[in-house]
C-alpha cells in the first residue's frame, strides 16, 4: 500500500508516494538517485548507509521511508557547499582517509554529527562514536587523524560545522 509523504532531503522539500515496506535507503538511492548513501549489510551492522535525520545519525536501511514524514534528511551530497567540499570531506581527502570509499559517506556523516555534538573530541571519543561504522581498508588511523584535524581547526563554525 502506498503512502504519500512530505519531507526534506538536503534542504529540498520532497513529496512522493512510498511503499509501506520501503526503506529510507532504497528511497534515497532508487527514487531520488542519491547514491552517495551505500547499501552494505542491509541489517544496520556496517554503517555504510548512515544519513542524518534531523541532525542525528541513523542507519537508513533500518528506517522505513514512511517514518521520515516531516523530517529533515541529510546525505553526503548535502554536505557539499556549492562547488566546495565540506571541511570534514576535505580532511578525509587530505589525510587519505579513504581507500575503496564504500564506508566513507557514512564515516563522514558520523564525523560531522560528532563534531556538532563535541567540537573537540579525544581519540577515544572518536573511536567510540564511530564504532557502528565498519571500514575494511584503512584501519581507522587516518580517519581519526582527519577528524582530529577538523576538530582542532579554530574556525570550525565558520567552516561549516553548524548546528541545526
N, C-alpha and C positions, 0 to 999 in steps of 0.2 A: 504494500500500500504506500502510495506517495504522500509526502507531507511537504507543504510549502514552508520554507524558512527564509528568514532575513537576518543577515549578519555582516560583519566587516572582515575583509581579508586585506592585510597590508594597507589599511586606511581607505579601502574602497568598499562601498556598500554593495552587497550581493543579495540577490533574491532569486531563489530557484527551488525546484522540487527535488526531493531526495527520497530514496527508498528507506524504509524503516530499519533495515539491517545494514545499510551502507555506513562505512566508517568515514571519519573525517579524512584519514589518509587517502582513501580511494577517491573521495570527493575532490580533494586538492589536486591530486595527480591526474585523474581521469576527466573530471569536468572542468576544472579551472586551469589545467596544464601547468601547474606549479610543481615541476618535477625536481626541485631542489630538496623537497622532503622525500626521503628514501624509504622504500619498503624493505625491511630487513627480516626480522624473525616473525613479524605479524602476531606476536604474543606479549609485547611490552617488555621484553627482556634486553634488547640491544640498544635502544635509544636512537637508532638511525632515523626514526620518524618524528623526532621531537619537534614540536612547534610551541609557540607561546599562545596561551588562551587567557585573555585579559591580563597579560603580562607574566603569567605563571607557566613554567614548562609542563607539557603533557605529552604522553605518547599518543600520537594521533591514530595509531592502529587500535587503541582501546576506547576511543571516543566515538560514539555514534554521531553521524552528521546531524541528525535531528536535535542533538543536545547543544549545538552551537547557536541556536536561536538567540538573537540579541547580543551575541558575544563578539569580541574582537580577537581575531586570529592573526598572528604574525609568523610568517615563514622566513626562511633565509633570504628570499628575494626581497622581503620587506625591510631588511636592514640597510640595503644599499641606499646611499644618499645622493640622488641624482645620478651622475656618472662616476661617483666616488664610492669606493668600498668603505664600509663602517670600520672604525679603528680596530675592533675585535677581528674582523675579517682580514684587515691589513696585517695585523700582528701574526695571525696564523700563517699567512703567506711569507712574511718576512722571517719567521722562525722555522720555516719548513715543517710546520706542524701538521702537514697534510702529506699523505702518500697516495693511497688509492682514491681518497676523497669521499668514500662512501659514508663514513661516520661524521665527516666534517660539518655538514649543516647542523646536525643535532648537537655536536660539541660546541659549535659557535653560539647557537641559541642558548645552550645551558650556560656558557661563559657569560653571555650578555645578561641573562637573568641573575646569575650570581653577582656580577659586578653592580647591578642595580640594587641588589639587596645588601651587598657588602663590598664597598668600593676598594677595600684593601685586604683581600683575604690572604691568609697564610697558605703555604704549600699544602698543608694537611687539610685545610678547609676547602681548597680547590679539589683535592683528591676525593674528599667526602662528597662534595656537590656533584662531581662527575661520575660517581660510582655506578649509575644506571646507564651510562653510555660506554659502549664497548668499542675499542679500537684494536685491530689485529696487526696493525703495521708499525705504529710509531713508538710504542712503549710508553706513551704519555709524557715523557720528559719534555719534549719540545712543545707539546700542548700546554703544559703547566708554565713553561717559560713564556710563551706567548701571552697567556692570561696575566701572569705577573707583570709583564711589560706594560700592558694596558692599565693594570691596577696602579702602577707606580707613576703613570702619566699624571702630572699635576692638574692639567686642564681637562680631566675626564668629562665633566659636564658639557663643556663647550665642544668636545669631540664627538658627542652624540650618544653617550650612555645616559639616557634621560629616563626619568620615571614617568609612569603612565598617569 
